[in-house]
Amino acid sequence: MVEFIIILILILCFVLGFFVLVQKPKGSGLSGSFGSLGAQVMGVQKSGDTFEKGTWILMTVIAALCIASTMFIPKAERPKQTAPQEQTQQPQNQNNQQATN
């Protein structure tokens, strides 16, 4: 399940990158080269708003998927608390062995 979510996040990141590159910034950009011609020919006037909404939606979906993916990651088991007690007992046994030698 985690692998599926990661692949979906990667695909959405590429789409988000495309949306960001195509948007018309304050100056000119890729949308000035390609998008303005299409807007004049096809009569689309609100494409900038569509790309902006799409950017916000994709960003929200990616963030939600990143947070949701943490619920599917298996948790590591914690070691039992007996290990520190064994460590404190071992030096005493070694001291007793040295004293008998």
ChimeraX attribute file (.defattr): number of C-alpha atoms within 10 A of each C-alpha:
attribute: neighborCount
match mode: 1-to-1
recipient: residues
	/A:1	8
	/A:2	14
	/A:3	10
	/A:4	10
	/A:5	16
	/A:6	15
	/A:7	11
	/A:8	13
	/A:9	20
	/A:10	13
	/A:11	13
	/A:12	16
	/A:13	15
	/A:14	11
	/A:15	15
	/A:16	20
	/A:17	13
	/A:18	13
	/A:19	19
	/A:20	17
	/A:21	14
	/A:22	18
	/A:23	21
	/A:24	20
	/A:25	13
	/A:26	6
	/A:27	6
	/A:28	11
	/A:29	14
	/A:30	14
	/A:31	19
	/A:32	15
	/A:33	12
	/A:34	11
	/A:35	17
	/A:36	18
	/A:37	13
	/A:38	15
	/A:39	14
	/A:40	10
	/A:41	8
	/A:42	9
	/A:43	11
	/A:44	13
	/A:45	12
	/A:46	9
	/A:47	16
	/A:48	16
	/A:49	11
	/A:50	12
	/A:51	19
	/A:52	15
	/A:53	13
	/A:54	16
	/A:55	19
	/A:56	12
	/A:57	13
	/A:58	19
	/A:59	15
	/A:60	12
	/A:61	14
	/A:62	21
	/A:63	13
	/A:64	12
	/A:65	15
	/A:66	14
	/A:67	11
	/A:68	13
	/A:69	17
	/A:70	11
	/A:71	10
	/A:72	12
	/A:73	10
	/A:74	8
	/A:75	8
	/A:76	6
	/A:77	6
	/A:78	6
	/A:79	7
	/A:80	7
	/A:81	8
	/A:82	8
	/A:83	9
	/A:84	9
	/A:85	9
	/A:86	10
	/A:87	10
	/A:88	10
	/A:89	10
	/A:90	11
	/A:91	11
	/A:92	11
	/A:93	11
	/A:94	10
	/A:95	10
	/A:96	11
	/A:97	10
	/A:98	9
	/A:99	8
	/A:100	6
	/A:101	5
